[in-house]
Amino acid sequence: MKNRKEVITKLINQVSILEGTADSYDDLLEIHKSEKLWTEISNKLEKIGTEPAKSRATFIREQTVDNFDLNREEWGIPNFAEDLVRYEDFENGFLWRFRAHTTSWSENQYADQWFYTSLEARSVRRYEFWDCDEGPDKMDLCFEGDYKAILQQLLAARIYEVLISPVFSTEELTEYIAKFSEDEEDYMLEDIIEDYISRNPNYKPS
């Protein structure tokens, strides 16, 4: 179990093969609307010339399950236990849906952390929350929009862990802390800073 934890932690922290292929992270927010952009990214991956980069370029042009299964971890997409992130969650080679899960799934927390911190997740357009606590698997919650809009909806629902995401800028974190009301949130600000905000690379303590 310890070895598996070390492996999955390393995969979560691995740099995405997409790093440096878009002009800005914001480009990935709209990737599904722009064939021109995903073609440009595919071409840049081809020019990098490594086998992982070339296989991802092929996946963008011709999405196949065999390519995904064989190369996903080299691209920085962990193969979580119980199929938490799978081939069907991708469209035109980019993640379009993330399926969060309850603790009934053994690696749900690792998958959530990957979703909040990975460049791959920036292209997501749909967020689903699944549970099986009272019988068969069922979806309890669904948000749609671009990645940042989805995280903002989760934060409004008091899912504070989203604050580890680098999509939140230094200015936004500072504003969030300034406006935070412990009475309204029923949570201590110092705990949110320690548990989540301090893990955001954009956080700059005052």
Salt bridges, closest charged atoms under 4 A:
ASP23 OD1 - LYS44 NZ 3.49
GLU30 OE1 - LYS33 NZ 3.24
GLU40 OE2 - LYS36 NZ 2.55
GLU46 OE2 - ARG61 NH2 2.94
GLU51 OE2 - LYS54 NZ 3.08
GLU88 OE1 - ARG86 NE 3.64
ASP89 OD1 - ARG97 NE 2.84
ASP89 OD2 - ARG99 NH2 3.03
GLU91 OE1 - HIS32 ND1 3.73
GLU107 OE2 - ARG4 NE 2.67
GLU120 OE2 - ARG56 NH1 2.73
GLU128 OE2 - ARG126 NE 2.54
ASP131 OD2 - LYS138 NZ 3.51
ASP140 OD1 - LYS138 NZ 2.60
GLU144 OE2 - ARG126 NH1 2.56
GLU172 OE2 - LYS148 NZ 2.64
GLU175 OE2 - LYS179 NZ 2.82
GLU185 OE1 - ARG158 NE 3.36
